[in-house]
Amino acid sequence: MAKLDPTKLADWQIAEACEKDMKTVKQLADELGIKEEELIPHGHYYGKVDFEAVLERLKDRPNGKYIDVTAITPTPLGEGKSTSTMGLVQGLGKRGKKVTGGIRQPSGGPTMNIKGSAAGGGLAQCIPLTPFSLGLTGDINDIINAHNLAMVALTSRMQHEYNYDDAMLATKKLKRLDIDHRSVEMKWVIDFCAQALRNITIGMGGKMDGFMTQSGFAIAVSSELMAILAVATSLGDMRERIGKIVVAYNKKGEPVTTADLEVDGAMTAWMLNTINPNLMQSLEGQPVFVHAGPFANIAIGQSSIVLDKLALKLADYHVTESGFGADIGFEKFWNLKCRFSGLKPNCAVIVATVRALKSHGGGPPVPPGKPLDPVYKEENVELVDKGCANLIKHIQNVKKAGISPVVCINSFYTDTKAEIAVIKKNAEAAGARVAVSEHWLKGGDGALEFTDAVIDACNEPNDFKFLYELDMPLGKRIETIAREIYGADGVSYTPEAQTKLKKMEKDPEIAKLGTCMVKTHLSLSHDPNIKGAPKGWTLPVRDILTYKGAGFVVPVAGTISLMPGTASDPAYRRIDVDVKTRRVTGLF
């Protein structure tokens, strides 16, 4: 691996070279202390782990150190959170620590679009890359089937209730649910970015062709089932949560659930194999668990709770990752995932790059698929210094959780000493540890300064606490997140969102659910074009969704969509198969 040069090789070429010397999944399991009967292989190099069996066997073993990796507000190209997670895992391995990583399964949307598969990059990756990027053990496919089965149950029931009177329904052993077609909460899902499917009309034709109504598609990872997979603590817990999913409302405004449609059991059958985490490895052979894949801008943005609980019993250090910046990914790790799991982090890492800080300092746009402006490759200390306002806000956010963060400067070979020095100066003045890491260029050997800073932080006691308690009214919670984490002056609501908020605050069951914000990841505000740490703005909430199964309400801010669009120069244009070797090329 020392001979591999990431400045000259694509990520897939590096992964392919390292995959020749991979450990088998049985070797990985043996090194972790996983018994043969607890491992469910899917071929030679990856598989699933029966987490309930392992947790029962190791229930009295103390947990290892728990580390979360988040970031500053990224550019559309991302700032290397997954790469830094893999780099830290490899660095801890170099320091002789028993370590595991925990990352999300990538969605086909970004994999085939502009962001890539989130396996990491350069000499800090999760492998084998092709199965990781293209479906792995089928968890997302199972979620698609289970979710769309609920839509099949809903739409067929709407058709039957429209065409049959109560006596006819009774002969079918059906009770009229009186579903309001204008109050359907769910859409269909597909695991691609397909803007043409955001709004569709279904049921066109005759009365045997369904009930004609407006519908649409969302991306699969935004499904409530994906959120449930991320927060469920057991198969029984997952089964119970699936039955609580609200698919629509009846004409009295009462919720219609999957249990009402009698489809929750069949949905759980589709989801049965998804509950166990997937086991893979880093380029340097450290075990990496992959499980769940929700985005942080439109969902909870975390790998699963069961992954973390499993890994913390098996390793001395476990490194997990939260999606996007600390305003959304870490905030949800902190106030949702840790609340649901009961786990307390020992350290939080904020990944920063010179490129993103230049963007926040007033640099030109960073459009995906187009060459970077020269300012991002040449020294400009002034832009970096101005952009550090964004980094400082994220440091302040993490410190509100009672944690002293570690800032990882994810170094590019074009960064200069003066640019790195100004980042260190600003971060240290804000009360964070700072480390420069060259894991992308050098693997674990390049992450040793970063690793040592994290080990040091893990040994420091913290005062971890939530931003809000669940007895705080929902509207106050939304405002607290907007003011304290995003830096807004307040919150405004559309009439529809205001009506929903008032109704939810009167419902004691809904009022105490967690709060999972939907907001752009490209700004601390709701507007992706506003960079830095903006002041003097109001967060506009246009809708509030209910995810009763997952256990949270979902306020939707700005114009963000649950179905992203595909760009003009997507990754799929460069992905192919070498028919002689059967190797997939072009993934990143």
C-alpha positions in Angstrom: 0.0 0.0 0.0 2.9 2.3 0.6 3.5 2.4 -3.2 0.0 3.6 -4.0 -0.2 7.3 -4.8 -3.7 8.8 -4.4 -2.7 11.9 -6.3 -2.3 9.6 -9.4 -4.9 6.9 -8.8 -8.6 6.9 -8.5 -10.3 5.7 -5.3 -11.6 2.5 -7.1 -8.1 1.7 -8.3 -6.6 2.0 -4.8 -9.4 -0.1 -3.4 -8.9 -2.7 -6.1 -5.2 -3.0 -5.4 -5.8 -3.4 -1.6 -8.6 -5.9 -2.0 -6.0 -8.4 -3.2 -4.7 -8.7 0.3 -8.1 -8.4 2.2 -8.8 -10.4 5.3 -11.7 -12.8 5.1 -14.8 -12.0 7.0 -14.0 -15.0 9.2 -10.6 -13.6 10.1 -12.2 -10.2 11.0 -14.8 -12.0 13.2 -12.1 -14.1 14.9 -10.0 -11.0 15.7 -13.0 -9.3 17.2 -14.0 -12.4 19.3 -17.2 -13.1 17.3 -18.1 -16.8 17.4 -18.7 -18.8 14.3 -22.4 -19.2 15.0 -22.7 -15.4 15.4 -21.3 -14.7 12.0 -23.6 -14.8 8.9 -21.2 -14.7 5.9 -22.2 -13.2 2.5 -19.3 -14.6 0.5 -15.7 -14.5 1.6 -15.1 -10.9 2.6 -18.2 -9.4 4.2 -21.2 -10.6 6.1 -23.7 -9.9 8.9 -23.3 -10.4 12.7 -26.1 -11.7 15.0 -25.8 -8.7 17.3 -28.4 -9.9 19.8 -26.4 -13.1 20.4 -23.2 -11.2 20.8 -24.7 -8.6 23.1 -26.3 -11.3 25.3 -22.9 -13.1 25.6 -21.0 -9.9 26.3 -23.6 -8.1 28.4 -21.3 -7.8 31.4 -18.3 -6.5 29.4 -17.7 -2.7 29.8 -18.1 -0.5 26.7 -15.1 0.9 24.9 -14.5 4.5 24.1 -17.2 6.1 21.9 -16.1 8.7 19.3 -18.4 10.6 16.9 -17.1 12.2 13.7 -18.9 15.2 12.3 -17.8 18.3 10.3 -18.1 21.9 9.4 -20.7 23.0 6.8 -19.5 21.2 3.7 -19.3 22.2 0.0 -21.4 20.1 -2.4 -18.2 18.0 -2.8 -18.1 16.9 0.9 -15.2 17.5 3.2 -14.1 14.0 3.9 -16.0 12.8 7.0 -16.0 9.2 5.9 -12.4 9.5 4.8 -11.5 10.9 8.2 -13.5 8.2 10.0 -11.5 5.6 8.1 -8.3 7.5 8.7 -8.9 7.6 12.4 -9.8 3.9 12.5 -6.5 3.1 10.7 -4.6 5.5 12.9 -5.9 3.8 16.1 -4.9 0.5 14.5 -1.4 1.8 14.0 -1.3 2.8 17.7 -2.1 -0.8 18.6 -5.6 -0.2 19.7 -8.5 -2.7 19.2 -10.7 -0.5 17.1 -13.9 -0.7 15.1 -15.5 1.8 12.7 -19.2 2.4 12.1 -20.5 4.0 8.9 -23.8 4.2 7.0 -24.6 2.2 4.0 -24.5 4.4 0.9 -27.6 5.2 -1.1 -27.7 4.6 -4.8 -28.8 8.2 -5.2 -25.4 9.9 -4.4 -23.4 6.9 -5.6 -24.8 7.3 -9.1 -24.9 11.1 -8.8 -22.2 13.5 -7.7 -21.2 12.7 -4.1 -20.0 9.2 -4.4 -20.5 6.2 -2.2 -19.0 7.5 1.1 -16.6 4.7 1.5 -13.8 7.2 2.2 -11.1 8.0 -0.2 -7.4 7.9 -1.1 -5.6 5.6 1.4 -8.4 5.8 4.0 -11.3 3.7 2.7 -13.8 0.9 3.5 -13.5 -2.2 1.3 -14.5 -4.2 -0.8 -15.7 -1.0 -2.6 -18.0 -2.5 -5.2 -20.4 -4.5 -2.9 -20.3 -1.6 -0.4 -21.4 0.8 -3.2 -23.9 -1.4 -5.0 -26.4 -2.8 -2.5 -24.2 -4.8 0.0 -26.4 -7.5 1.7 -29.6 -6.0 0.4 -30.8 -3.9 3.4 -31.8 -0.9 1.3 -33.6 -3.1 -1.2 -35.5 -4.7 1.7 -36.5 -1.3 2.9 -37.8 -0.3 -0.5 -39.9 -3.4 -0.7 -41.3 -3.1 2.8 -42.1 0.6 2.3 -43.7 0.2 -1.1 -45.7 -2.7 0.3 -47.3 -0.2 2.7 -48.2 2.0 -0.2 -49.7 -1.0 -2.0 -51.8 -1.7 1.0 -52.9 1.9 1.3 -53.7 2.5 -2.3 -55.6 -0.8 -2.8 -57.6 -0.1 0.4 -58.5 3.4 -0.9 -59.7 1.8 -4.2 -61.8 -0.9 -2.5 -63.4 1.6 -0.1 -64.3 3.9 -2.9 -65.8 1.1 -5.0 -67.5 -1.0 -2.3 -70.2 -0.2 0.2 -69.9 -1.2 3.9 -71.8 -4.5 3.4 -69.4 -5.5 0.6 -66.4 -4.5 2.7 -67.7 -6.7 5.5 -67.8 -9.7 3.2 -64.1 -9.1 2.6 -63.6 -8.8 6.4 -62.6 -5.2 6.0 -63.6 -2.3 8.2 -64.0 1.1 6.4 -61.0 3.3 7.4 -62.4 6.3 5.5 -59.0 7.4 4.3 -58.7 11.1 3.2 -56.8 11.0 -0.1 -55.8 14.6 0.5 -54.0 13.6 3.7 -51.7 10.8 2.6 -48.4 11.1 4.5 -46.3 8.5 2.6 -45.0 8.5 -0.9 -43.4 5.6 -2.9 -39.6 5.2 -2.6 -36.8 4.5 -5.0 -33.0 4.6 -4.3 -32.0 7.1 -6.9 -32.2 10.9 -7.3 -35.2 11.2 -9.6 -36.6 14.6 -9.7 -39.2 13.6 -12.4 -40.9 11.4 -9.8 -41.4 14.0 -7.1 -45.0 14.6 -8.1 -47.1 12.1 -10.0 -50.7 11.1 -10.5 -51.6 7.5 -9.9 -54.7 5.4 -10.4 -55.5 6.7 -13.9 -57.8 4.5 -16.0 -60.9 2.6 -15.0 -62.2 1.8 -11.5 -60.1 -1.4 -11.5 -56.9 0.6 -12.0 -56.9 2.1 -8.5 -58.0 5.3 -6.9 -56.8 8.3 -8.9 -54.9 10.8 -6.7 -51.8 12.8 -6.5 -48.7 11.0 -5.2 -44.9 10.9 -5.7 -41.6 9.3 -4.8 -39.0 10.0 -2.1 -35.5 8.6 -2.0 -35.4 5.3 -0.1 -33.1 6.5 2.6 -35.7 9.1 3.7 -38.2 6.3 4.4 -39.3 6.1 8.0 -38.3 2.4 7.8 -34.6 3.5 7.4 -35.0 5.7 10.4 -36.5 2.8 12.4 -33.6 0.6 11.4 -31.2 3.3 12.7 -33.0 3.6 16.1 -34.4 0.2 16.8 -32.7 -1.7 19.6 -34.0 -5.3 18.8 -36.1 -7.2 16.3 -39.0 -6.9 18.7 -38.6 -3.2 19.0 -38.4 -2.9 15.2 -41.6 -4.9 14.8 -43.4 -2.7 17.3 -42.2 0.5 15.6 -43.2 -0.6 12.1 -46.8 -1.0 13.3 -46.9 2.6 14.4 -46.1 4.2 11.1 -48.7 6.7 10.1 -49.4 6.3 6.3 -52.4 8.7 6.1 -55.2 10.4 8.0 -58.9 9.6 7.8 -61.6 12.2 7.1 -61.9 13.0 10.9 -58.2 13.8 11.0 -57.3 10.6 12.8 -54.1 8.7 11.9 -54.2 5.5 9.8 -51.3 3.3 10.5 -49.7 0.2 9.0 -51.3 -1.8 11.8 -54.7 -0.5 10.7 -53.9 -1.7 7.2 -52.8 -5.0 8.6 -49.5 -4.8 6.6 -47.1 -4.3 9.5 -46.3 -8.0 9.9 -45.5 -8.5 6.2 -43.4 -5.4 6.2 -41.4 -6.8 9.2 -40.9 -10.0 7.2 -39.3 -8.0 4.4 -37.1 -6.2 7.0 -36.1 -9.4 8.9 -32.6 -9.6 7.6 -31.9 -5.9 7.8 -31.7 -5.8 11.6 -28.1 -7.3 11.8 -25.1 -5.0 11.1 -22.8 -5.7 8.2 -19.1 -6.4 8.8 -16.4 -5.1 6.4 -12.9 -3.7 6.8 -10.7 -0.7 6.2 -7.8 -0.7 3.7 -5.5 -1.6 6.5 -7.6 -4.5 7.8 -9.5 -2.9 10.8 -13.1 -4.1 11.2 -15.7 -1.7 10.0 -19.5 -2.2 10.6 -21.9 -0.8 8.0 -25.6 -0.4 9.0 -28.5 1.9 8.1 -28.1 4.8 5.7 -30.3 7.8 6.4 -29.2 11.3 5.2 -28.8 13.9 7.9 -30.4 16.8 5.9 -33.7 14.9 5.4 -33.5 12.2 8.1 -31.6 11.2 11.3 -28.2 10.9 9.5 -26.7 8.1 11.7 -25.7 4.5 11.4 -27.6 2.2 13.7 -27.8 2.1 17.5 -27.4 -1.7 17.4 -24.2 -1.2 15.4 -22.7 1.0 18.1 -23.9 -1.2 21.0 -22.3 -4.2 19.3 -19.0 -2.5 18.5 -18.6 -0.9 21.9 -18.7 -4.4 23.5 -16.1 -5.8 21.0 -13.6 -3.0 20.8 -11.6 -0.6 23.0 -12.3 2.3 20.6 -15.4 2.7 18.4 -15.5 5.4 15.8 -18.9 6.3 14.3 -19.9 9.0 11.9 -22.8 11.5 11.7 -23.9 13.0 8.4 -22.9 16.4 7.2 -22.1 19.3 9.6 -22.4 19.5 13.4 -25.6 21.6 13.0 -27.6 18.6 11.7 -25.6 15.4 11.9 -24.1 15.9 15.3 -27.2 17.6 16.6 -29.2 14.5 15.8 -26.5 12.2 17.2 -26.5 14.2 20.4 -30.3 14.8 20.9 -31.8 11.8 19.2 -29.4 8.8 18.8 -27.8 9.2 22.2 -31.1 9.8 23.9 -32.6 6.6 22.3 -29.5 4.5 22.9 -28.5 5.7 26.4 -24.9 5.8 25.2 -22.6 8.7 26.1 -19.8 9.8 23.7 -16.3 10.3 24.9 -15.1 12.5 22.1 -16.5 14.4 19.0 -14.4 15.2 16.0 -15.1 18.1 13.7 -13.6 17.6 10.2 -12.5 20.8 8.4 -10.8 21.5 5.1 -9.1 24.6 3.7 -11.4 24.3 0.6 -14.6 24.6 2.6 -13.3 27.4 4.8 -12.3 29.4 1.7 -15.9 28.9 0.5 -17.3 30.2 3.8 -14.9 33.1 3.7 -16.4 34.4 0.5 -14.7 32.2 -2.1 -16.4 31.5 -5.4 -19.0 28.7 -5.7 -17.9 25.0 -5.7 -20.1 23.5 -8.4 -20.0 19.7 -8.6 -18.8 18.3 -11.8 -16.8 21.4 -12.8 -13.1 22.4 -12.3 -12.3 24.1 -9.0 -11.6 27.8 -9.2 -7.8 28.5 -8.8 -8.4 30.2 -5.5 -9.0 26.7 -4.0 -5.6 25.5 -5.1 -3.6 28.7 -4.3 -2.7 30.2 -0.9 -5.3 32.6 0.4 -5.0 33.0 4.2 -7.6 35.9 4.3 -10.4 33.7 2.9 -9.5 30.9 5.3 -9.5 33.2 8.3 -12.9 34.7 7.4 -14.3 31.2 6.8 -13.3 30.1 10.3 -16.5 31.8 11.6 -18.3 28.6 10.4 -15.8 26.3 12.1 -16.1 28.3 15.4 -19.9 28.0 15.3 -19.6 24.2 15.0 -17.1 24.1 17.8 -19.6 26.1 20.0 -22.4 23.6 19.0 -20.4 20.6 20.1 -19.3 22.3 23.3 -23.0 22.8 24.2 -23.2 19.1 24.5 -20.6 19.2 27.2 -17.8 17.8 25.0 -14.5 19.4 24.2 -14.1 18.7 20.4 -11.1 17.7 18.3 -10.8 19.6 15.1 -9.3 17.4 12.4 -7.8 19.5 9.5 -8.3 17.0 6.7 -5.3 18.1 4.8 -5.0 18.3 1.0 -1.6 18.3 -0.6 -2.4 21.8 -2.0 -2.9 23.3 1.5 -0.1 25.6 2.8 1.4 26.0 6.2 0.1 29.5 6.6 -3.5 28.4 5.8 -3.3 25.5 8.3 -1.8 27.8 11.0 -4.7 30.2 10.8 -7.2 27.3 11.2 -5.3 26.1 14.3 -5.2 29.6 15.8 -9.0 30.1 15.4 -9.9 26.6 16.6 -7.7 26.7 19.7 -9.0 30.1 20.6 -12.5 28.6 20.5 -11.5 25.9 22.9 -10.8 22.9 20.7 -7.9 20.5 20.3 -6.6 20.7 16.7 -4.7 18.1 14.6 -3.6 18.0 11.0 -4.2 14.7 9.3 -2.8 13.3 6.0 -4.8 10.1 6.1 -6.0 10.6 2.5 -2.4 10.7 1.3 -0.7 8.4 3.8 -3.3 6.2 5.4 -3.0 5.4 9.1 0.6 6.6 9.2 -0.7 10.1 8.2 -3.3 10.1 10.9 -1.1 9.6 14.0 -1.3 13.3 15.2 -5.1 13.2 14.8 -5.2 9.8 16.5 -3.2 11.0 19.5 -5.5 14.0 19.9 -8.6 11.8 20.0 -7.0 9.4 22.5 -6.2 12.4 24.7 -9.7 13.7 24.4 -11.2 10.3 25.2 -9.3 10.3 28.5 -10.8 13.7 29.5 -14.0 13.5 31.5 -16.9 15.4 29.9 -20.3 16.7 31.0 -22.5 15.4 28.3 -26.0 16.8 28.4 -29.0 17.2 25.9 -29.9 20.5 24.4 -33.5 20.1 25.4 -35.7 17.7 27.4 -38.8 16.0 25.9 -41.2 17.8 28.2 -40.3 21.1 26.4 -43.2 22.1 24.0 -42.5 21.2 20.4 -42.5 24.8 19.2 -40.0 25.8 21.8 -37.8 22.8 20.9 -37.8 23.8 17.2 -36.9 27.4 18.2 -34.2 26.3 20.6 -32.5 24.3 17.8 -32.9 27.1 15.3 -31.5 29.7 17.7 -28.8 27.7 19.6 -27.5 25.5 16.8 -28.2 27.3 13.5 -27.8 30.9 14.9 -31.3 32.0 13.7 -33.2 34.9 15.3 -36.3 32.9 15.4 -38.8 30.6 13.5 -41.6 31.3 11.1 -44.3 28.9 10.0 -46.5 28.5 7.0 -50.2 28.3 7.9 -50.2 24.6 7.3 -47.2 24.0 9.5 -48.7 26.3 12.2 -51.9 24.3 12.2 -50.0 21.0 12.5 -47.8 22.4 15.3 -50.8 23.5 17.4 -52.5 20.1 16.9 -49.3 18.2 17.8 -48.7 20.2 20.9 -52.1 19.2 22.2 -51.4 15.4 21.5 -49.5 14.1 24.6 -48.1 11.2 22.6 -46.8 13.2 19.7 -45.6 16.2 21.8 -43.0 14.0 23.5 -41.5 12.5 20.4 -37.9 13.6 19.4 -37.4 16.4 17.0 -35.6 15.6 13.7 -35.1 18.7 11.6 -35.0 18.7 7.8 -32.7 21.5 6.5 -30.1 22.0 3.9 -26.6 20.7 4.7 -24.9 23.4 2.7 -25.5 26.3 5.1 -26.1 26.9 8.8 -29.3 28.6 7.6 -32.1 27.2 5.5 -30.6 28.8 2.3 -27.8 26.7 0.7 -26.3 29.9 -0.8 -25.6 31.6 2.5 -22.2 30.7 3.8 -20.2 31.3 6.9 -22.0 31.9 10.2 -25.0 34.1 9.1 -26.8 36.5 11.4 -30.1 38.3 11.3 -32.3 35.6 9.7 -35.4 33.5 10.5 -35.8 29.8 9.9 -38.9 29.2 7.8 -40.7 25.9 8.6 -43.1 24.9 5.8 -44.3 21.5 7.1 -44.1 19.1 10.0 -44.2 15.4 9.4 -44.9 12.7 12.0 -42.7 9.6 12.2 -44.4 7.8 15.1 -42.6 4.5 14.5 -39.2 6.1 14.5 -40.1 8.2 17.5 -39.8 11.7 16.2 -41.6 14.6 14.5 -39.9 16.1 11.4 -40.1 19.9 10.9 -39.2 20.7 7.3 -37.4 24.0 6.8 -36.8 25.8 3.5 -37.3 24.2 0.1 -35.4 21.0 0.7 -37.0 18.0 -1.0 -37.2 14.3 0.2 -36.3 13.4 -3.4 -33.0 15.0 -4.6 -32.3 15.6 -8.2 -29.6 14.1 -10.5 -27.1 16.6 -11.8 -26.0 17.1 -15.4 -22.7 15.3 -15.0 -23.5 12.3 -12.7 -21.1 9.6 -11.7 -22.9 6.9 -13.6 -21.4 8.3 -16.8 -18.0 7.0 -15.7 -19.0 3.7 -14.1 -18.6 0.5 -16.1 -17.6 -3.2 -16.0 -14.4 -4.8 -17.4 -16.1 -7.8 -19.0 -12.8 -9.8 -19.0 -12.1 -9.4 -15.3 -15.7 -8.7 -14.1 -14.4 -5.8 -12.1 -16.5 -2.6 -11.7 -14.6 0.5 -12.6 -15.2 4.2 -11.9 -16.7 4.0 -8.4 -15.7 6.6 -5.9 
